Amino acid sequence: CRHVIGFSVDNQEKPGTTVLEILIAPMMGVPAFVARLFPLSSLISTFLVEKVMAVIYIVHESSGLVFLVMNDNLRTNHSFFSMMHEKNGSSNQFSIHHPVPNPIFKTLFLLYDPTHLFKNIRNNWLTEKTKSLSFRDPESQKHITAKWVYIVKLYKIENESGLCQTKLNYQIIYSDNFEKQKVPLVINVFNEKAVAILKMHHFDETSAFVRNVT
């Protein structure tokens, strides 16, 4: 009901205003479940490292094997990943060694949630000052530039003609902050139909970008 009741774990003199949730997602199709809930007044990376490591130890002591930690790309989580690397002496930005010996998974992978990364590609493209993203095309090995203006042009062409060959709509082109978080709107940009129609209108570099993300 959008209410958090109780004092914060990080500061007993303040009421909790948000909750840190640590979720365990078992392999082999078993439903995910909540491991811990921490009412907080504010979230800092040191607290996050301490609590995540505590849960990892509990799982290991219970005969479980943790091999992946995943979160979104909030700034606190950036610091959390950096501190995990420093804590465990890892030079690899994608993984760290287990602090607890693990006979099966000898590496603990740190990953950002692919759903958030997927949304960020579109949002960065939409909010970038020039609304252009440059990258090296893995097929041609050429540096090309994808321009959001061509997505807008394609939407206007379809809107004016009444022939909608893609899934572009007003919410995609003129997304507010809430709509920028909706994955279906991102999927309506990055799909095979958009790739084909962009290419048909000779927006080749933008079509190549959408193809690679798709």
C-alpha positions as CSV (number, residue, x, y, z in Angstrom):
1,C,0.0,0.0,0.0
2,R,3.0,2.3,-0.5
3,H,3.6,2.4,3.2
4,V,6.8,1.5,5.1
5,I,6.4,1.1,8.9
6,G,9.2,0.9,11.4
7,F,12.6,2.5,12.2
8,S,15.4,2.3,9.6
9,V,18.1,-0.4,10.1
10,D,20.8,2.1,9.1
11,N,19.7,4.7,11.6
12,Q,17.5,3.7,14.6
13,E,16.5,7.3,15.3
14,K,14.8,7.7,11.9
15,P,11.7,6.0,10.4
16,G,12.3,3.9,7.4
17,T,11.4,5.7,4.1
18,T,12.3,2.9,1.7
19,V,13.1,-0.8,1.8
20,L,16.2,-2.7,0.5
21,E,15.0,-6.1,-0.7
22,I,17.4,-9.0,-1.4
23,L,15.7,-11.6,-3.6
24,I,17.0,-15.1,-4.2
25,A,16.2,-16.6,-7.6
26,P,17.0,-20.4,-7.5
27,M,17.9,-22.2,-10.7
28,M,15.9,-25.0,-12.4
29,G,12.7,-23.1,-12.4
30,V,12.0,-22.8,-8.7
31,P,10.1,-19.5,-7.9
32,A,12.1,-16.6,-6.5
33,F,11.6,-15.6,-2.9
34,V,12.6,-12.7,-0.6
35,A,15.7,-13.4,1.6
36,R,15.8,-10.1,3.6
37,L,13.9,-6.8,3.9
38,F,15.7,-3.8,5.4
39,P,13.7,-0.6,6.2
40,L,16.1,2.3,5.4
41,S,16.3,6.0,5.7
42,S,18.9,6.1,2.9
43,L,20.9,3.5,1.0
44,I,24.7,3.6,0.8
45,S,27.0,1.2,-0.9
46,T,28.9,0.1,2.2
47,F,25.6,-1.0,3.9
48,L,24.6,-2.8,0.7
49,V,27.9,-4.7,0.5
50,E,27.6,-5.8,4.1
51,K,24.1,-7.1,3.8
52,V,24.6,-8.8,0.4
53,M,27.7,-10.6,1.7
54,A,25.8,-11.6,4.9
55,V,23.1,-13.2,2.7
56,I,25.7,-15.0,0.6
57,Y,27.3,-16.5,3.7
58,I,23.9,-17.7,5.0
59,V,23.1,-19.3,1.7
60,H,26.5,-21.1,1.7
61,E,26.1,-22.2,5.3
62,S,22.8,-23.7,4.3
63,S,24.4,-25.8,1.5
64,G,23.4,-23.4,-1.3
65,L,25.7,-22.1,-4.0
66,V,25.6,-18.4,-5.0
67,F,27.1,-17.7,-8.4
68,L,25.4,-14.5,-9.5
69,V,24.5,-11.1,-8.0
70,M,22.3,-9.0,-10.2
71,N,20.9,-5.4,-9.7
72,D,19.9,-2.4,-11.6
73,N,22.2,0.5,-12.6
74,L,21.6,3.0,-9.8
75,R,24.6,5.0,-8.8
76,T,24.7,3.2,-5.4
77,N,24.9,-0.1,-7.2
78,H,27.8,1.1,-9.3
79,S,29.7,1.8,-6.1
80,F,28.5,-1.6,-4.7
81,F,30.1,-3.4,-7.6
82,S,33.3,-1.5,-7.3
83,M,33.6,-2.2,-3.6
84,M,32.9,-5.9,-4.2
85,H,35.8,-6.0,-6.7
86,E,38.1,-4.2,-4.2
87,K,37.0,-6.4,-1.3
88,N,37.8,-9.6,-3.2
89,G,40.9,-8.5,-5.1
90,S,39.4,-8.9,-8.5
91,S,40.8,-7.3,-11.6
92,N,38.0,-8.6,-13.9
93,Q,35.1,-6.2,-14.1
94,F,32.6,-8.9,-14.8
95,S,33.3,-11.3,-11.9
96,I,34.8,-11.7,-8.5
97,H,36.1,-14.7,-6.6
98,H,33.9,-16.2,-3.9
99,P,34.8,-15.2,-0.4
100,V,33.6,-18.6,0.7
101,P,35.1,-21.7,-1.0
102,N,32.7,-23.1,-3.5
103,P,33.6,-26.4,-5.2
104,I,31.2,-25.9,-8.1
105,F,31.0,-22.2,-8.9
106,K,34.4,-20.7,-8.2
107,T,33.4,-17.3,-9.5
108,L,30.8,-14.9,-8.4
109,F,29.4,-13.0,-11.4
110,L,28.2,-9.4,-11.0
111,L,25.7,-8.4,-13.6
112,Y,23.3,-5.5,-14.3
113,D,19.7,-6.5,-14.9
114,P,19.4,-6.9,-18.7
115,T,15.9,-5.4,-18.6
116,H,17.3,-2.1,-17.2
117,L,20.2,-2.1,-19.7
118,F,17.7,-2.7,-22.5
119,K,15.6,0.3,-21.4
120,N,18.7,2.5,-20.9
121,I,19.8,2.0,-24.5
122,R,16.6,3.6,-25.7
123,N,16.5,6.2,-22.9
124,N,20.1,7.3,-23.5
125,W,19.3,7.6,-27.2
126,L,16.2,9.6,-26.5
127,T,17.7,11.9,-23.9
128,E,21.2,12.4,-25.4
129,K,21.7,16.0,-26.4
130,T,22.1,15.4,-30.1
131,K,19.7,12.3,-30.0
132,S,22.5,10.4,-31.8
133,L,24.4,7.3,-30.7
134,S,27.6,6.3,-32.5
135,F,29.0,2.8,-32.5
136,R,31.1,0.3,-34.5
137,D,28.9,-2.0,-36.5
138,P,30.1,-5.6,-35.8
139,E,29.2,-6.7,-39.3
140,S,30.8,-3.9,-41.4
141,Q,33.3,-2.8,-38.7
142,K,32.4,0.8,-39.7
143,H,31.6,3.6,-37.3
144,I,28.0,4.5,-37.9
145,T,25.5,6.9,-36.2
146,A,22.0,6.1,-35.2
147,K,19.7,9.1,-35.1
148,W,16.5,9.2,-33.1
149,V,15.1,11.8,-35.6
150,Y,14.7,9.0,-38.1
151,I,12.5,7.1,-35.6
152,V,10.4,10.2,-35.3
153,K,10.3,10.6,-39.0
154,L,9.2,7.0,-39.5
155,Y,6.4,7.5,-36.9
156,K,5.2,10.7,-38.7
157,I,5.2,9.0,-42.1
158,E,3.1,6.1,-40.8
159,N,0.8,8.4,-38.8
160,E,0.1,10.7,-41.8
161,S,-0.3,7.8,-44.3
162,G,-2.5,5.7,-42.0
163,L,-0.4,2.7,-42.9
164,C,1.3,1.4,-39.7
165,Q,4.0,-1.1,-40.6
166,T,5.8,-0.8,-37.3
167,K,4.7,-0.6,-33.7
168,L,5.7,3.0,-33.2
169,N,3.2,5.2,-31.3
170,Y,3.0,8.6,-29.6
171,Q,4.0,7.2,-26.2
172,I,7.2,5.9,-27.7
173,I,8.2,9.1,-29.5
174,Y,7.2,11.5,-26.7
175,S,7.7,9.4,-23.6
176,D,7.4,11.0,-20.2
177,N,9.5,9.8,-17.2
178,F,7.0,7.1,-16.3
179,E,6.7,5.7,-19.8
180,K,10.5,5.5,-20.2
181,Q,10.4,2.7,-17.6
182,K,8.0,0.5,-19.7
183,V,9.8,-2.4,-21.4
184,P,7.0,-3.0,-24.0
185,L,7.6,0.5,-25.4
186,V,11.3,-0.3,-25.8
187,I,10.5,-3.5,-27.6
188,N,8.3,-1.6,-30.0
189,V,11.4,0.3,-31.1
190,F,13.9,-2.6,-31.2
191,N,12.3,-5.3,-33.4
192,E,12.5,-6.8,-36.8
193,K,9.7,-4.8,-38.3
194,A,11.4,-1.5,-37.3
195,V,14.7,-2.8,-38.8
196,A,13.0,-3.6,-42.2
197,I,11.0,-0.4,-42.5
198,L,13.9,1.9,-41.5
199,K,16.0,0.2,-44.2
200,M,13.2,0.6,-46.7
201,H,13.2,4.4,-46.1
202,H,17.0,4.4,-46.4
203,F,17.7,5.2,-42.8
204,D,20.4,2.5,-43.0
205,E,22.7,3.4,-40.1
206,T,19.7,3.7,-37.7
207,S,18.4,0.4,-39.1
208,A,21.7,-1.2,-38.4
209,F,21.7,0.0,-34.8
210,V,18.2,-1.2,-34.1
211,R,19.1,-4.6,-35.7
212,N,22.2,-5.0,-33.5
213,V,20.2,-4.2,-30.3
214,T,17.4,-6.4,-31.3
